[in-house]
Amino acid sequence: TTKQLVMSEKLAAIGEITAGVAHEINNPIAVMQGNLDVVRSVLGDRASDLSTELRLIDEQIHRVSQIVTKLLQFAKPEEYAGYVERHRVADVISDCLPLVQHLLGKADIDIERDDGASRQVLMNRTELQQVLINLIVNAIHAMPDGGRLRLISRDETRDGRDGIRVDVVDTGIGMAPDVLSRIFDPFFTTKRRQGTGLGLSISQTLVRRQGGSLTVESEPGKGTTFSIWLPEAD
Ligand code: ADP
């Protein structure tokens, strides 16, 4: 459609600009990180007096660097494609959970896993991990008062193609139709300054590049289900 065409032209332009800017930002970030390490070691024992401040600086540098990495992956995916290997989805989910653990306690969220898939997927492991983490973190954000996060994987054949489906199901705030229609647009976020609006558009790009799909069902006040489908690795 025309809308998709305009969107892809916009993306190409954004991609070129972004890649340039992101590369430029990487150098000062590296200098800041390096000097922070120096400050820590010069302070020695006294570093503990400033532990909160140092941690904040560290975290914010990390945040900027994550945004830049995301932007680069989005702008120049071919440079970041990396190795594609066979994986059990359950193993990749196991890798992700420790990384989001600190977010769960805060909001009192139960995790339920159902690893029913026996087939393996073909994908870059870091990318698959990134997609899952994006979906899991979004699910956690959607349940500020707690709830249940379910991670379900199943073998599923679609249109005659053998594959694996992974559902990330939350019991959170859900989405109204006007939000739902825009969530895969780059830079669309309802989280103001907390969000980049890149998580879902990048996730969809990564999954589609492996011949898969990322779809969503949501009901305001009830919750949301994101479904990843990936073809089986031969
Ligand atoms: P970000 O999380 O940085 O905002 P995303 O692309 O990951 O960027 O998500 C875009 C928007 O989609 C979010 O701002 C939010 O409004 C909505 N969204 C994504 N996942 C969920 C979810 N599980 N429940 C409710 N809303 C969601």
Residues whose N, C-alpha, C, O or C-beta is under 5 A from the ligand:
A	BS01	ADP	N138 A139 A142 G174 M175 I183 F188 T189 T190 K191 G195 T196 G197 L198 G199 L200 S201 T224
